[in-house]
């Protein structure tokens, strides 16, 4: 999760957040990006 | 086996060489990590190369170990069953990873939905994960 937050700081503004969540969902992880970022706040 | 890598390779030359060595044995690979983003113009300052192996991770390691025996590569560490780090010519770091321990379909999902083709010179076309793929498998 820490690495996800680091990655968001690095390129988050240019990332398709919905697409990340769709891929994570296909891997059985729901709202993974949202949860990772929320924990960092 | 392919010819030895340059004596003092750049990081790009090391990446090209090891990808070519893996492709020579028909291993499907994906470039990932910060280097994949750098190749797409992000300029993250990557200092190593991360390569995902799509199948037969142990087979890929046995191929690379043959190059290590020849002195082209030096294995310098591992997370058992998931990542092995090599230094090309004892200098440029390359991490070789399996994704099967994370999810059996992850490689194909990344390849299909979150990667883009790159021209890697002598290694030919290689797919690299996009920013969205980077988030799914940060390294």
Backbone of each chain as nested JSON, in Angstrom:
{
  "chains": [
    {"id": "A", "residues": [
      {"number": 1, "name": "UNK", "atoms": {"N": [0.829, -1.207, 0.0], "CA": [0.0, 0.0, 0.0], "C": [0.866, 1.261, 0.0]}},
      {"number": 2, "name": "UNK", "atoms": {"N": [1.986, 1.18, 0.719], "CA": [2.897, 2.324, 0.745], "C": [3.407, 2.607, -0.677]}},
      {"number": 3, "name": "UNK", "atoms": {"N": [3.727, 1.534, -1.41], "CA": [4.218, 1.723, -2.764], "C": [3.146, 2.301, -3.672]}},
      {"number": 4, "name": "UNK", "atoms": {"N": [1.904, 1.93, -3.443], "CA": [0.82, 2.506, -4.246], "C": [0.731, 4.005, -3.984]}},
      {"number": 5, "name": "UNK", "atoms": {"N": [0.88, 4.39, -2.726], "CA": [0.807, 5.819, -2.403], "C": [1.999, 6.565, -2.996]}},
      {"number": 6, "name": "UNK", "atoms": {"N": [3.175, 5.916, -2.97], "CA": [4.35, 6.536, -3.598], "C": [4.115, 6.712, -5.098]}},
      {"number": 7, "name": "UNK", "atoms": {"N": [3.534, 5.688, -5.705], "CA": [3.277, 5.745, -7.141], "C": [2.271, 6.846, -7.46]}},
      {"number": 8, "name": "UNK", "atoms": {"N": [1.277, 6.997, -6.596], "CA": [0.273, 8.04, -6.842], "C": [0.915, 9.421, -6.781]}},
      {"number": 9, "name": "UNK", "atoms": {"N": [1.828, 9.595, -5.851], "CA": [2.532, 10.887, -5.761], "C": [3.377, 11.121, -7.003]}},
      {"number": 10, "name": "UNK", "atoms": {"N": [3.868, 10.047, -7.592], "CA": [4.773, 10.147, -8.743], "C": [4.021, 10.446, -10.043]}},
      {"number": 11, "name": "UNK", "atoms": {"N": [2.998, 9.67, -10.341], "CA": [2.32, 9.808, -11.645], "C": [0.803, 9.814, -11.523]}},
      {"number": 12, "name": "UNK", "atoms": {"N": [0.3, 9.985, -10.311], "CA": [-1.137, 9.869, -10.096], "C": [-1.983, 10.808, -10.936]}},
      {"number": 13, "name": "UNK", "atoms": {"N": [-1.499, 12.03, -11.101], "CA": [-2.309, 13.017, -11.807], "C": [-2.558, 12.623, -13.257]}},
      {"number": 14, "name": "UNK", "atoms": {"N": [-1.695, 11.793, -13.813], "CA": [-1.834, 11.411, -15.219], "C": [-2.394, 10.0, -15.382]}},
      {"number": 15, "name": "UNK", "atoms": {"N": [-2.84, 9.406, -14.291], "CA": [-3.287, 8.012, -14.317], "C": [-4.803, 7.915, -14.397]}},
      {"number": 16, "name": "UNK", "atoms": {"N": [-5.273, 6.966, -15.194], "CA": [-6.705, 6.706, -15.298], "C": [-7.121, 5.861, -14.089]}},
      {"number": 17, "name": "UNK", "atoms": {"N": [-7.631, 6.555, -13.083], "CA": [-7.957, 5.892, -11.816], "C": [-9.027, 4.802, -11.993]}},
      {"number": 18, "name": "UNK", "atoms": {"N": [-10.011, 5.098, -12.829], "CA": [-11.067, 4.112, -13.069], "C": [-10.517, 2.831, -13.692]}},
      {"number": 19, "name": "UNK", "atoms": {"N": [-9.549, 2.996, -14.586], "CA": [-8.96, 1.819, -15.227], "C": [-8.185, 0.971, -14.224]}},
      {"number": 20, "name": "UNK", "atoms": {"N": [-7.481, 1.64, -13.316], "CA": [-6.769, 0.893, -12.27], "C": [-7.762, 0.073, -11.454]}},
      {"number": 21, "name": "UNK", "atoms": {"N": [-8.856, 0.702, -11.078], "CA": [-9.847, -0.003, -10.258], "C": [-10.473, -1.164, -11.031]}},
      {"number": 22, "name": "UNK", "atoms": {"N": [-10.687, -0.978, -12.353], "CA": [-11.274, -2.07, -13.147], "C": [-10.324, -3.269, -13.194]}},
      {"number": 23, "name": "UNK", "atoms": {"N": [-9.039, -2.992, -13.347], "CA": [-8.071, -4.097, -13.393], "C": [-8.016, -4.795, -12.034]}},
      {"number": 24, "name": "UNK", "atoms": {"N": [-7.957, -4.006, -10.976], "CA": [-7.923, -4.601, -9.638], "C": [-9.172, -5.437, -9.374]}},
      {"number": 25, "name": "UNK", "atoms": {"N": [-10.312, -4.954, -9.874], "CA": [-11.559, -5.693, -9.692], "C": [-11.483, -7.055, -10.368]}},
      {"number": 26, "name": "UNK", "atoms": {"N": [-10.861, -7.094, -11.56], "CA": [-10.714, -8.372, -12.266], "C": [-9.811, -9.335, -11.506]}},
      {"number": 27, "name": "UNK", "atoms": {"N": [-8.975, -8.769, -10.645], "CA": [-8.09, -9.599, -9.825], "C": [-8.732, -9.918, -8.478]}},
      {"number": 28, "name": "UNK", "atoms": {"N": [-9.987, -9.52, -8.322], "CA": [-10.702, -9.831, -7.088], "C": [-10.461, -8.834, -5.975]}},
      {"number": 29, "name": "UNK", "atoms": {"N": [-9.92, -7.663, -6.325], "CA": [-9.645, -6.628, -5.314], "C": [-10.561, -5.45, -5.598]}},
      {"number": 30, "name": "UNK", "atoms": {"N": [-11.537, -5.246, -4.747], "CA": [-12.502, -4.167, -4.964], "C": [-12.019, -2.876, -4.291]}},
      {"number": 31, "name": "UNK", "atoms": {"N": [-12.106, -1.792, -5.03], "CA": [-11.735, -0.472, -4.501], "C": [-10.313, -0.438, -3.929]}},
      {"number": 32, "name": "UNK", "atoms": {"N": [-9.42, -1.193, -4.53], "CA": [-8.066, -1.31, -3.994], "C": [-7.309, 0.004, -3.992]}},
      {"number": 33, "name": "UNK", "atoms": {"N": [-7.388, 0.747, -5.095], "CA": [-6.659, 2.014, -5.16], "C": [-7.249, 3.017, -4.183]}},
      {"number": 34, "name": "UNK", "atoms": {"N": [-8.58, 3.09, -4.169], "CA": [-9.236, 4.015, -3.225], "C": [-8.817, 3.717, -1.797]}},
      {"number": 35, "name": "UNK", "atoms": {"N": [-8.841, 2.429, -1.45], "CA": [-8.508, 2.069, -0.068], "C": [-7.063, 2.395, 0.254]}},
      {"number": 36, "name": "UNK", "atoms": {"N": [-6.156, 2.145, -0.717], "CA": [-4.734, 2.434, -0.485], "C": [-4.508, 3.917, -0.272]}},
      {"number": 37, "name": "UNK", "atoms": {"N": [-5.172, 4.723, -1.064], "CA": [-4.974, 6.167, -0.96], "C": [-5.633, 6.73, 0.29]}},
      {"number": 38, "name": "UNK", "atoms": {"N": [-6.791, 6.172, 0.651], "CA": [-7.469, 6.66, 1.851], "C": [-6.624, 6.411, 3.097]}},
      {"number": 39, "name": "UNK", "atoms": {"N": [-5.931, 5.282, 3.141], "CA": [-5.108, 4.949, 4.316], "C": [-3.934, 5.901, 4.46]}},
      {"number": 40, "name": "UNK", "atoms": {"N": [-3.577, 6.534, 3.356], "CA": [-2.444, 7.445, 3.422], "C": [-2.825, 8.842, 3.861]}},
      {"number": 41, "name": "UNK", "atoms": {"N": [-4.134, 9.084, 3.967], "CA": [-4.561, 10.439, 4.316], "C": [-4.598, 10.638, 5.82]}}
    ]},
    {"id": "B", "residues": [
      {"number": 1, "name": "UNK", "atoms": {"N": [22.253, -19.861, -26.84], "CA": [22.568, -18.654, -26.062], "C": [22.941, -17.524, -27.008]}},
      {"number": 2, "name": "UNK", "atoms": {"N": [22.682, -16.312, -26.579], "CA": [23.078, -15.158, -27.386], "C": [24.492, -14.717, -26.982]}},
      {"number": 3, "name": "UNK", "atoms": {"N": [25.024, -13.756, -27.732], "CA": [26.389, -13.324, -27.447], "C": [26.445, -12.58, -26.094]}},
      {"number": 4, "name": "UNK", "atoms": {"N": [27.612, -12.448, -25.498], "CA": [27.719, -11.746, -24.206], "C": [27.282, -10.282, -24.336]}},
      {"number": 5, "name": "UNK", "atoms": {"N": [26.859, -9.69, -23.208], "CA": [26.475, -8.271, -23.231], "C": [27.714, -7.385, -23.4]}},
      {"number": 6, "name": "UNK", "atoms": {"N": [27.522, -6.105, -23.729], "CA": [28.667, -5.183, -23.784], "C": [29.439, -5.204, -22.457]}},
      {"number": 7, "name": "UNK", "atoms": {"N": [30.717, -4.91, -22.522], "CA": [31.574, -5.006, -21.33], "C": [31.141, -4.016, -20.25]}},
      {"number": 8, "name": "UNK", "atoms": {"N": [30.828, -2.818, -20.653], "CA": [30.323, -1.825, -19.696], "C": [28.986, -1.295, -20.224]}},
      {"number": 9, "name": "UNK", "atoms": {"N": [27.927, -2.08, -20.047], "CA": [26.642, -1.698, -20.647], "C": [26.0, -0.509, -19.94]}},
      {"number": 10, "name": "UNK", "atoms": {"N": [25.267, 0.266, -20.712], "CA": [24.377, 1.238, -20.1], "C": [23.176, 0.468, -19.555]}},
      {"number": 11, "name": "UNK", "atoms": {"N": [22.335, 1.139, -18.773], "CA": [21.136, 0.467, -18.261], "C": [20.251, 0.014, -19.42]}},
      {"number": 12, "name": "UNK", "atoms": {"N": [20.162, 0.846, -20.45], "CA": [19.346, 0.479, -21.605], "C": [19.937, -0.735, -22.317]}},
      {"number": 13, "name": "UNK", "atoms": {"N": [21.246, -0.762, -22.486], "CA": [21.881, -1.908, -23.146], "C": [21.7, -3.18, -22.322]}},
      {"number": 14, "name": "UNK", "atoms": {"N": [21.767, -3.046, -20.999], "CA": [21.551, -4.206, -20.133], "C": [20.118, -4.717, -20.279]}},
      {"number": 15, "name": "UNK", "atoms": {"N": [19.158, -3.784, -20.346], "CA": [17.759, -4.175, -20.507], "C": [17.55, -4.881, -21.843]}},
      {"number": 16, "name": "UNK", "atoms": {"N": [18.088, -4.283, -22.896], "CA": [17.961, -4.885, -24.231], "C": [18.532, -6.289, -24.246]}},
      {"number": 17, "name": "UNK", "atoms": {"N": [19.702, -6.433, -23.667], "CA": [20.395, -7.715, -23.72], "C": [19.632, -8.801, -22.964]}},
      {"number": 18, "name": "UNK", "atoms": {"N": [19.176, -8.5, -21.758], "CA": [18.531, -9.558, -20.962], "C": [17.154, -9.898, -21.54]}},
      {"number": 19, "name": "UNK", "atoms": {"N": [16.471, -8.901, -22.098], "CA": [15.191, -9.194, -22.744], "C": [15.418, -10.086, -23.972]}},
      {"number": 20, "name": "UNK", "atoms": {"N": [16.488, -9.781, -24.696], "CA": [16.782, -10.596, -25.872], "C": [17.132, -12.032, -25.462]}},
      {"number": 21, "name": "UNK", "atoms": {"N": [17.858, -12.175, -24.375], "CA": [18.206, -13.513, -23.889], "C": [16.952, -14.301, -23.524]}},
      {"number": 22, "name": "UNK", "atoms": {"N": [15.977, -13.626, -22.915], "CA": [14.735, -14.309, -22.536], "C": [13.865, -14.592, -23.751]}},
      {"number": 23, "name": "UNK", "atoms": {"N": [13.79, -13.614, -24.672], "CA": [12.98, -13.828, -25.874], "C": [13.583, -14.915, -26.762]}},
      {"number": 24, "name": "UNK", "atoms": {"N": [14.903, -15.05, -26.715], "CA": [15.574, -16.086, -27.511], "C": [15.088, -17.479, -27.122]}},
      {"number": 25, "name": "UNK", "atoms": {"N": [14.611, -17.603, -25.873], "CA": [14.075, -18.888, -25.403], "C": [12.546, -18.866, -25.367]}},
      {"number": 26, "name": "UNK", "atoms": {"N": [11.965, -17.839, -26.009], "CA": [10.498, -17.736, -26.143], "C": [9.756, -17.524, -24.832]}},
      {"number": 27, "name": "UNK", "atoms": {"N": [10.415, -16.909, -23.856], "CA": [9.69, -16.553, -22.639], "C": [8.922, -15.26, -22.87]}},
      {"number": 28, "name": "UNK", "atoms": {"N": [7.611, -15.235, -22.58], "CA": [6.871, -13.977, -22.676], "C": [7.277, -13.04, -21.542]}},
      {"number": 29, "name": "UNK", "atoms": {"N": [7.571, -11.792, -21.876], "CA": [8.03, -10.845, -20.86], "C": [7.259, -9.527, -20.96]}},
      {"number": 30, "name": "UNK", "atoms": {"N": [7.209, -8.847, -19.845], "CA": [6.659, -7.491, -19.782], "C": [7.665, -6.624, -19.025]}},
      {"number": 31, "name": "UNK", "atoms": {"N": [7.962, -5.461, -19.569], "CA": [8.78, -4.496, -18.85], "C": [7.867, -3.781, -17.86]}},
      {"number": 32, "name": "UNK", "atoms": {"N": [8.305, -3.684, -16.593], "CA": [7.433, -3.029, -15.618], "C": [8.274, -2.127, -14.726]}},
      {"number": 33, "name": "UNK", "atoms": {"N": [7.693, -1.659, -13.623], "CA": [8.423, -0.779, -12.723], "C": [8.635, 0.609, -13.315]}},
      {"number": 34, "name": "UNK", "atoms": {"N": [9.479, 1.386, -12.632], "CA": [9.69, 2.773, -13.052], "C": [10.359, 2.862, -14.419]}},
      {"number": 35, "name": "UNK", "atoms": {"N": [11.203, 1.878, -14.742], "CA": [11.868, 1.948, -16.047], "C": [10.846, 1.886, -17.174]}},
      {"number": 36, "name": "UNK", "atoms": {"N": [9.77, 1.109, -16.984], "CA": [8.727, 1.031, -18.011], "C": [8.085, 2.401, -18.224]}},
      {"number": 37, "name": "UNK", "atoms": {"N": [7.896, 3.121, -17.13], "CA": [7.304, 4.465, -17.249], "C": [8.287, 5.432, -17.888]}},
      {"number": 38, "name": "UNK", "atoms": {"N": [9.56, 5.294, -17.52], "CA": [10.573, 6.174, -18.121], "C": [10.593, 6.022, -19.635]}},
      {"number": 39, "name": "UNK", "atoms": {"N": [10.492, 4.786, -20.104], "CA": [10.498, 4.56, -21.554], "C": [9.288, 5.193, -22.235]}},
      {"number": 40, "name": "UNK", "atoms": {"N": [8.251, 5.478, -21.438], "CA": [7.056, 6.12, -21.992], "C": [7.057, 7.622, -21.729]}},
      {"number": 41, "name": "UNK", "atoms": {"N": [8.215, 8.148, -21.305], "CA": [8.352, 9.587, -21.182], "C": [8.011, 10.185, -19.846]}},
      {"number": 42, "name": "UNK", "atoms": {"N": [7.956, 9.345, -18.785], "CA": [7.594, 9.881, -17.468], "C": [8.786, 10.477, -16.718]}},
      {"number": 43, "name": "UNK", "atoms": {"N": [9.991, 9.976, -16.983], "CA": [11.202, 10.476, -16.314], "C": [11.125, 10.341, -14.795]}},
      {"number": 44, "name": "UNK", "atoms": {"N": [11.019, 9.097, -14.343], "CA": [10.951, 8.832, -12.908], "C": [12.336, 8.639, -12.305]}},
      {"number": 45, "name": "UNK", "atoms": {"N": [13.371, 8.583, -13.135], "CA": [14.721, 8.411, -12.621], "C": [15.03, 6.989, -12.211]}},
      {"number": 46, "name": "UNK", "atoms": {"N": [14.476, 6.025, -12.921], "CA": [14.711, 4.625, -12.585], "C": [16.198, 4.275, -12.651]}},
      {"number": 47, "name": "UNK", "atoms": {"N": [16.645, 3.457, -11.703], "CA": [18.055, 3.045, -11.688], "C": [18.205, 1.537, -11.888]}},
      {"number": 48, "name": "UNK", "atoms": {"N": [17.087, 0.869, -12.151], "CA": [17.18, -0.555, -12.459], "C": [16.107, -0.909, -13.484]}},
      {"number": 49, "name": "UNK", "atoms": {"N": [16.065, -2.178, -13.844], "CA": [15.099, -2.654, -14.823], "C": [14.304, -3.783, -14.185]}},
      {"number": 50, "name": "UNK", "atoms": {"N": [12.977, -3.752, -14.357], "CA": [12.11, -4.795, -13.815], "C": [11.439, -5.524, -14.969]}},
      {"number": 51, "name": "UNK", "atoms": {"N": [11.548, -6.841, -14.938], "CA": [10.982, -7.646, -16.019], "C": [10.087, -8.736, -15.421]}},
      {"number": 52, "name": "UNK", "atoms": {"N": [8.84, -8.765, -15.895], "CA": [7.91, -9.811, -15.484], "C": [8.012, -10.975, -16.457]}},
      {"number": 53, "name": "UNK", "atoms": {"N": [8.037, -12.17, -15.909], "CA": [8.032, -13.378, -16.727], "C": [6.607, -13.932, -16.75]}},
      {"number": 54, "name": "UNK", "atoms": {"N": [6.09, -14.191, -17.948], "CA": [4.687, -14.601, -18.061], "C": [4.436, -16.066, -17.766]}},
      {"number": 55, "name": "UNK", "atoms": {"N": [5.467, -16.896, -17.892], "CA": [5.261, -18.32, -17.658], "C": [6.583, -18.957, -17.287]}},
      {"number": 56, "name": "UNK", "atoms": {"N": [6.527, -20.063, -16.616], "CA": [7.712, -20.877, -16.316], "C": [8.861, -20.047, -15.735]}},
      {"number": 57, "name": "UNK", "atoms": {"N": [8.604, -19.46, -14.59], "CA": [9.596, -18.608, -13.934], "C": [10.894, -19.379, -13.667]}},
      {"number": 58, "name": "UNK", "atoms": {"N": [10.749, -20.613, -13.189], "CA": [11.947, -21.404, -12.884], "C": [12.74, -21.688, -14.151]}},
      {"number": 59, "name": "UNK", "atoms": {"N": [12.028, -21.91, -15.259], "CA": [12.725, -22.129, -16.531], "C": [13.5, -20.894, -16.946]}},
      {"number": 60, "name": "UNK", "atoms": {"N": [12.888, -19.728, -16.765], "CA": [13.57, -18.482, -17.122], "C": [14.824, -18.297, -16.264]}},
      {"number": 61, "name": "UNK", "atoms": {"N": [14.709, -18.623, -14.986], "CA": [15.881, -18.497, -14.108], "C": [16.984, -19.465, -14.515]}},
      {"number": 62, "name": "UNK", "atoms": {"N": [16.603, -20.647, -14.971], "CA": [17.639, -21.611, -15.382], "C": [18.366, -21.105, -16.621]}},
      {"number": 63, "name": "UNK", "atoms": {"N": [17.641, -20.431, -17.518], "CA": [18.289, -19.833, -18.69], "C": [19.263, -18.741, -18.247]}},
      {"number": 64, "name": "UNK", "atoms": {"N": [18.808, -17.878, -17.359], "CA": [19.677, -16.786, -16.904], "C": [20.86, -17.308, -16.09]}},
      {"number": 65, "name": "UNK", "atoms": {"N": [20.64, -18.395, -15.371], "CA": [21.75, -18.975, -14.608], "C": [22.851, -19.484, -15.538]}},
      {"number": 66, "name": "UNK", "atoms": {"N": [22.463, -19.938, -16.734], "CA": [23.482, -20.373, -17.707], "C": [24.345, -19.184, -18.125]}},
      {"number": 67, "name": "UNK", "atoms": {"N": [23.718, -18.018, -18.281], "CA": [24.491, -16.805, -18.595], "C": [25.35, -16.387, -17.398]}},
      {"number": 68, "name": "UNK", "atoms": {"N": [24.81, -16.628, -16.203], "CA": [25.603, -16.322, -15.002], "C": [26.845, -17.21, -14.95]}},
      {"number": 69, "name": "UNK", "atoms": {"N": [26.675, -18.48, -15.314], "CA": [27.82, -19.399, -15.334], "C": [28.887, -18.93, -16.325]}},
      {"number": 70, "name": "UNK", "atoms": {"N": [28.435, -18.26, -17.393], "CA": [29.38, -17.769, -18.41], "C": [30.023, -16.449, -17.985]}},
      {"number": 71, "name": "UNK", "atoms": {"N": [29.499, -15.843, -16.911], "CA": [30.081, -14.599, -16.411], "C": [29.395, -13.341, -16.926]}},
      {"number": 72, "name": "UNK", "atoms": {"N": [28.268, -13.509, -17.624], "CA": [27.557, -12.343, -18.158], "C": [26.706, -11.662, -17.089]}},
      {"number": 73, "name": "UNK", "atoms": {"N": [26.238, -12.443, -16.142], "CA": [25.316, -11.973, -15.097], "C": [25.818, -12.435, -13.738]}},
      {"number": 74, "name": "UNK", "atoms": {"N": [25.431, -11.675, -12.705], "CA": [25.714, -12.103, -11.335], "C": [24.418, -12.052, -10.543]}},
      {"number": 75, "name": "UNK", "atoms": {"N": [23.946, -13.196, -10.022], "CA": [22.763, -13.159, -9.153], "C": [23.163, -12.551, -7.813]}},
      {"number": 76, "name": "UNK", "atoms": {"N": [22.401, -11.563, -7.353], "CA": [22.815, -10.866, -6.133], "C": [21.735, -10.826, -5.056]}},
      {"number": 77, "name": "UNK", "atoms": {"N": [20.646, -11.551, -5.258], "CA": [19.641, -11.56, -4.213], "C": [18.317, -12.027, -4.751]}},
      {"number": 78, "name": "UNK", "atoms": {"N": [17.446, -12.446, -3.841], "CA": [16.16, -12.963, -4.285], "C": [15.136, -12.894, -3.171]}},
      {"number": 79, "name": "UNK", "atoms": {"N": [13.892, -12.747, -3.586], "CA": [12.764, -13.036, -2.711], "C": [12.265, -14.386, -3.206]}},
      {"number": 80, "name": "UNK", "atoms": {"N": [12.467, -15.446, -2.41], "CA": [12.222, -16.796, -2.917], "C": [10.844, -16.942, -3.573]}},
      {"number": 81, "name": "UNK", "atoms": {"N": [10.854, -17.461, -4.799], "CA": [9.611, -17.732, -5.504], "C": [8.995, -16.559, -6.208]}},
      {"number": 82, "name": "UNK", "atoms": {"N": [9.591, -15.357, -6.087], "CA": [8.93, -14.231, -6.741], "C": [9.868, -13.277, -7.478]}},
      {"number": 83, "name": "UNK", "atoms": {"N": [11.045, -12.976, -6.95], "CA": [11.944, -12.008, -7.579], "C": [13.398, -12.487, -7.459]}},
      {"number": 84, "name": "UNK", "atoms": {"N": [14.159, -12.34, -8.534], "CA": [15.608, -12.563, -8.48], "C": [16.282, -11.348, -9.102]}},
      {"number": 85, "name": "UNK", "atoms": {"N": [17.294, -10.833, -8.415], "CA": [18.037, -9.682, -8.953], "C": [19.367, -10.158, -9.541]}},
      {"number": 86, "name": "UNK", "atoms": {"N": [19.63, -9.686, -10.76], "CA": [20.915, -9.958, -11.402], "C": [21.598, -8.628, -11.695]}},
      {"number": 87, "name": "UNK", "atoms": {"N": [22.926, -8.666, -11.721], "CA": [23.695, -7.532, -12.218], "C": [24.285, -7.93, -13.563]}},
      {"number": 88, "name": "UNK", "atoms": {"N": [23.917, -7.189, -14.614], "CA": [24.474, -7.471, -15.934], "C": [25.907, -6.949, -15.957]}},
      {"number": 89, "name": "UNK", "atoms": {"N": [26.843, -7.857, -16.254], "CA": [28.273, -7.539, -16.217], "C": [28.717, -7.06, -14.836]}},
      {"number": 90, "name": "UNK", "atoms": {"N": [27.966, -7.508, -13.806], "CA": [28.326, -7.155, -12.444], "C": [28.009, -5.724, -12.067]}},
      {"number": 91, "name": "UNK", "atoms": {"N": [27.211, -5.044, -12.899], "CA": [26.999, -3.62, -12.66], "C": [25.529, -3.202, -12.733]}},
      {"number": 92, "name": "UNK", "atoms": {"N": [24.875, -3.401, -13.859], "CA": [23.524, -2.865, -14.055], "C": [22.464, -3.82, -13.49]}},
      {"number": 93, "name": "UNK", "atoms": {"N": [21.637, -3.339, -12.537], "CA": [20.684, -4.225, -11.86], "C": [19.408, -4.483, -12.669]}},
      {"number": 94, "name": "UNK", "atoms": {"N": [19.053, -5.766, -12.742], "CA": [17.825, -6.189, -13.41], "C": [17.081, -7.138, -12.476]}},
      {"number": 95, "name": "UNK", "atoms": {"N": [15.834, -6.829, -12.168], "CA": [15.001, -7.702, -11.347], "C": [14.088, -8.51, -12.255]}},
      {"number": 96, "name": "UNK", "atoms": {"N": [14.104, -9.807, -12.075], "CA": [13.256, -10.703, -12.856], "C": [12.194, -11.246, -11.908]}},
      {"number": 97, "name": "UNK", "atoms": {"N": [10.93, -11.082, -12.301], "CA": [9.843, -11.375, -11.373], "C": [8.802, -12.302, -11.983]}},
      {"number": 98, "name": "UNK", "atoms": {"N": [8.177, -13.084, -11.125], "CA": [7.021, -13.857, -11.546], "C": [5.784, -13.224, -10.929]}},
      {"number": 99, "name": "UNK", "atoms": {"N": [4.704, -13.244, -11.656], "CA": [3.463, -12.701, -11.108], "C": [2.501, -13.816, -10.729]}},
      {"number": 100, "name": "UNK", "atoms": {"N": [2.886, -15.054, -11.004], "CA": [1.954, -16.157, -10.748], "C": [1.639, -16.296, -9.262]}},
      {"number": 101, "name": "UNK", "atoms": {"N": [2.573, -15.873, -8.408], "CA": [2.314, -15.983, -6.972], "C": [1.321, -14.92, -6.507]}},
      {"number": 102, "name": "UNK", "atoms": {"N": [1.121, -13.884, -7.329], "CA": [0.153, -12.841, -6.984], "C": [-1.238, -13.222, -7.481]}},
      {"number": 103, "name": "UNK", "atoms": {"N": [-1.343, -13.515, -8.765], "CA": [-2.612, -13.917, -9.355], "C": [-2.303, -14.593, -10.685]}},
      {"number": 104, "name": "UNK", "atoms": {"N": [-2.874, -15.756, -10.944], "CA": [-2.503, -16.497, -12.156], "C": [-2.814, -15.76, -13.461]}},
      {"number": 105, "name": "UNK", "atoms": {"N": [-3.797, -14.861, -13.433], "CA": [-4.17, -14.15, -14.665], "C": [-3.542, -12.772, -14.777]}},
      {"number": 106, "name": "UNK", "atoms": {"N": [-2.748, -12.371, -13.79], "CA": [-2.262, -10.985, -13.774], "C": [-1.435, -10.641, -15.016]}},
      {"number": 107, "name": "UNK", "atoms": {"N": [-0.555, -11.527, -15.412], "CA": [0.292, -11.226, -16.57], "C": [-0.571, -10.95, -17.81]}},
      {"number": 108, "name": "UNK", "atoms": {"N": [-1.54, -11.835, -18.049], "CA": [-2.369, -11.666, -19.247], "C": [-3.244, -10.423, -19.162]}},
      {"number": 109, "name": "UNK", "atoms": {"N": [-3.727, -10.121, -17.971], "CA": [-4.551, -8.917, -17.804], "C": [-3.707, -7.668, -18.06]}},
      {"number": 110, "name": "UNK", "atoms": {"N": [-2.497, -7.656, -17.498], "CA": [-1.603, -6.512, -17.735], "C": [-1.272, -6.395, -19.22]}},
      {"number": 111, "name": "UNK", "atoms": {"N": [-0.948, -7.516, -19.827], "CA": [-0.559, -7.503, -21.246], "C": [-1.704, -6.994, -22.124]}},
      {"number": 112, "name": "UNK", "atoms": {"N": [-2.914, -7.436, -21.792], "CA": [-4.081, -7.103, -22.62], "C": [-4.588, -5.683, -22.359]}},
      {"number": 113, "name": "UNK", "atoms": {"N": [-4.558, -5.254, -21.094], "CA": [-5.282, -4.029, -20.746], "C": [-4.412, -2.889, -20.231]}},
      {"number": 114, "name": "UNK", "atoms": {"N": [-3.171, -3.173, -19.889], "CA": [-2.382, -2.099, -19.268], "C": [-0.928, -2.171, -19.704]}},
      {"number": 115, "name": "UNK", "atoms": {"N": [-0.721, -2.332, -21.006], "CA": [0.648, -2.315, -21.517], "C": [0.65, -1.705, -22.908]}},
      {"number": 116, "name": "UNK", "atoms": {"N": [1.832, -1.312, -23.346], "CA": [1.98, -0.667, -24.646], "C": [3.261, -1.178, -25.299]}},
      {"number": 117, "name": "UNK", "atoms": {"N": [3.286, -1.272, -26.626], "CA": [4.508, -1.782, -27.268], "C": [5.615, -0.747, -27.273]}},
      {"number": 118, "name": "UNK", "atoms": {"N": [6.849, -1.215, -27.028], "CA": [8.034, -0.362, -27.088], "C": [9.023, -0.962, -28.08]}},
      {"number": 119, "name": "UNK", "atoms": {"N": [9.748, -0.109, -28.773], "CA": [10.842, -0.576, -29.621], "C": [12.095, -0.624, -28.757]}},
      {"number": 120, "name": "UNK", "atoms": {"N": [12.565, -1.829, -28.482], "CA": [13.755, -1.981, -27.63], "C": [14.99, -2.331, -28.455]}},
      {"number": 121, "name": "UNK", "atoms": {"N": [15.121, -1.745, -29.595], "CA": [16.334, -1.909, -30.401], "C": [16.591, -3.354, -30.777]}},
      {"number": 122, "name": "UNK", "atoms": {"N": [17.741, -3.872, -30.37], "CA": [18.111, -5.235, -30.759], "C": [17.18, -6.279, -30.164]}},
      {"number": 123, "name": "UNK", "atoms": {"N": [16.44, -5.923, -29.112], "CA": [15.495, -6.87, -28.506], "C": [14.151, -6.845, -29.217]}},
      {"number": 124, "name": "UNK", "atoms": {"N": [13.988, -5.941, -30.174], "CA": [12.726, -5.868, -30.906], "C": [11.624, -5.216, -30.1]}},
      {"number": 125, "name": "UNK", "atoms": {"N": [10.393, -5.553, -30.459], "CA": [9.25, -4.955, -29.755], "C": [9.012, -5.675, -28.431]}},
      {"number": 126, "name": "UNK", "atoms": {"N": [8.85, -4.879, -27.39], "CA": [8.572, -5.414, -26.052], "C": [7.409, -4.628, -25.481]}},
      {"number": 127, "name": "UNK", "atoms": {"N": [6.528, -5.306, -24.799], "CA": [5.422, -4.583, -24.172], "C": [5.846, -4.11, -22.778]}},
      {"number": 128, "name": "UNK", "atoms": {"N": [5.426, -2.896, -22.452], "CA": [5.751, -2.297, -21.152], "C": [4.457, -1.887, -20.471]}},
      {"number": 129, "name": "UNK", "atoms": {"N": [4.386, -2.075, -19.168], "CA": [3.16, -1.713, -18.463], "C": [2.985, -0.192, -18.479]}},
      {"number": 130, "name": "UNK", "atoms": {"N": [1.752, 0.221, -18.573], "CA": [1.413, 1.64, -18.527], "C": [1.313, 2.093, -17.067]}},
      {"number": 131, "name": "UNK", "atoms": {"N": [1.003, 3.38, -16.874], "CA": [0.827, 3.864, -15.5], "C": [-0.202, 3.027, -14.756]}},
      {"number": 132, "name": "UNK", "atoms": {"N": [-1.288, 2.644, -15.45], "CA": [-2.342, 1.872, -14.791], "C": [-1.823, 0.493, -14.375]}},
      {"number": 133, "name": "UNK", "atoms": {"N": [-0.995, -0.107, -15.212], "CA": [-0.395, -1.383, -14.85], "C": [0.584, -1.232, -13.705]}},
      {"number": 134, "name": "UNK", "atoms": {"N": [1.289, -0.128, -13.691], "CA": [2.263, 0.155, -12.628], "C": [1.579, 0.173, -11.265]}},
      {"number": 135, "name": "UNK", "atoms": {"N": [0.365, 0.688, -11.215], "CA": [-0.358, 0.741, -9.942], "C": [-0.808, -0.634, -9.486]}},
      {"number": 136, "name": "UNK", "atoms": {"N": [-1.084, -1.501, -10.456], "CA": [-1.544, -2.834, -10.094], "C": [-0.382, -3.663, -9.569]}},
      {"number": 137, "name": "UNK", "atoms": {"N": [0.805, -3.407, -10.082], "CA": [1.978, -4.149, -9.615], "C": [3.139, -3.194, -9.403]}},
      {"number": 138, "name": "UNK", "atoms": {"N": [3.067, -2.328, -8.407], "CA": [4.17, -1.401, -8.179], "C": [5.416, -2.161, -7.738]}},
      {"number": 139, "name": "UNK", "atoms": {"N": [6.57, -1.671, -8.15], "CA": [7.808, -2.336, -7.754], "C": [8.929, -1.314, -7.722]}}
    ]}
  ]
}
